[in-house]
Amino acid sequence: MINLISDTVTKPTKEMLEYMMAAEVGDDVFGEDPSINKLEDKAASLFGKEAALFCPSGTMTNQLAIKINTLPLEEVICDNTAHIYQYEAGAYAFHSGVAVNPIISEDGKLIPSIVDSQIKTTYDWLPHTTMLAVENSCNRAGGNYYTLEEMKNLYAVAKKHNLVYHLDGARLFNVLVETGDTTKEIGNLFDTISICLSKGLGAPVGSLLLGTKEKIKSARRFRKAFGGGMRQAGFLAAAGIYALDHHIDRLKEDHQKATYIENVLNKTPWVKSIKPVKTNIIIFQTEDDLPASEVVQKLKAKGVNCSAFGNNLIRFVFHLDITEQMMPSLEKEIITLK
Ligand SMILES: *Cc1c(COP(=O)(O)O)cnc(C)c1O
C-alpha cells in the first residue's frame, strides 16, 4: 500500500526499533527516565532553549503552551487554518479558558500588519490579546512555510505588544531543510516551540515542548494534570533521539518526491489546480465533476491511500515510508485514474 494519508503513518525502521529496544528506561514521573532526559536535553540544546518536555502528542504540546502562556479571558491570535484552531477539539477554550482570533489569510501565513491591527485594547469587555501562535510549515496551506525573515517580522509585532510568541513546529524540520535556517535562530525568536517527532521524522509517538526552565516546569505540572505523565516511556524517547540523529536531512527526499508528483498532477487532465508544492505536502483540486471522495475511493482500490480535504480537494503527504520503488506505480495510478 502507498499511504499518503499523512506523515504520521510511518512505522519505525528496523534501525530505529533496535535503538528503541536498547533504551535505558526509568519512571519519568519521578524524572528518572535516562532516555527521556537525554532527548529533552538534546532538543533543548539543539534550539538553544533552557529546557524541553517530552509529551505524547503535538496537540498536548500546543495545549500546554497555551496553558502556561495565558490566563482565562485572554486571546490567542493564529491563522484560521492553524492546527490549534482547527484540529484540537477547541481545547484552548476547555483547558485554558481563552478565545482564539483566527485570522483569514491567503496562504496560511499571518501578515504582520494585519496581526498588528488585530491586537485588542485592554477594555474590560474585550478578550486581552496575549499570545501569537504561528504554524511552520502550514499544514492546511499545503506545506507552505515562513522564512526566518517573515518570522522575525511577526516577532517584532509580538514584542511590540508584549505577546508571547509560540511556534507550532510540527513540521519545522521540513522547513529548515529547505531554507537552511538553523534551529538556534528559531530558538532565539520564540518563547515556546512545539516539535513533532511522529510526523516526517518517523518516530512512532511523541512531541517536545521547548522553553525556559520556568515555563517547562509549569508545563510539566500541567502535563501531569492533563494525564500525560508517562512512566517508562524512554523506549519512545529513544525513537525521538534516533529520529533527530538520522531522519532530518533525508526530509529533502520527501520534498523531491512531492515535487515530482506535482509535475505529474500538472499534466493530469482531471486535476484542476495545485497549491505550489514547497515541502512534503501536496494539496490539489479536482475537476468540478469529479468529487474528491471518488478520487479517494478509486485510488484506494488501486492501493493508494489519501484523504479528501474538501469537496474537490485532495491531500497527499510524503514521508519516509514512501520509497523510490513506489513512485512509478503511484504515477501510473494517477495518470490512469479517469
Ligand atoms: C500533526 C500536527 C500537530 C500535532 O498533532 P498530534 O496528532 O496531536 O501529534 C500539531 N500541529 C500541526 C500543524 C500538525 O500538523
The ligand as a Tripos MOL2 file, in Angstrom:
@<TRIPOS>MOLECULE
LIG
   15    15     1     0     0
SMALL
NO_CHARGES

@<TRIPOS>ATOM
      1 C1          0.0780   16.8800   13.4900 C.3       1 LIG1
      2 C2          0.1200   18.2730   13.9220 C.ar      1 LIG1
      3 C3          0.1110   18.6060   15.2820 C.ar      1 LIG1
      4 C4          0.0270   17.5980   16.3950 C.3       1 LIG1
      5 O1         -0.7700   16.5260   16.1540 O.3       1 LIG1
      6 P1         -0.8590   15.2520   17.1160 P.3       1 LIG1
      7 O2         -1.5590   14.2850   16.2470 O.co2     1 LIG1
      8 O3         -1.6260   15.6610   18.3020 O.co2     1 LIG1
      9 O4          0.5370   14.8510   17.4610 O.co2     1 LIG1
     10 C5          0.2130   19.9450   15.6090 C.ar      1 LIG1
     11 N1          0.3030   20.8830   14.6710 N.ar      1 LIG1
     12 C6          0.3370   20.6060   13.3570 C.ar      1 LIG1
     13 C7          0.4870   21.7020   12.3650 C.3       1 LIG1
     14 C8          0.2290   19.2880   12.9350 C.ar      1 LIG1
     15 O5          0.2430   19.0100   11.6390 O.3       1 LIG1
@<TRIPOS>BOND
     1     1     2 1
     2     2     3 ar
     3     2    14 ar
     4     3     4 1
     5     3    10 ar
     6     4     5 1
     7     5     6 1
     8     6     7 2
     9     6     8 1
    10     6     9 1
    11    10    11 ar
    12    11    12 ar
    13    12    13 1
    14    12    14 ar
    15    14    15 1
@<TRIPOS>SUBSTRUCTURE
     1 LIG1         1 GROUP 0 **** ****
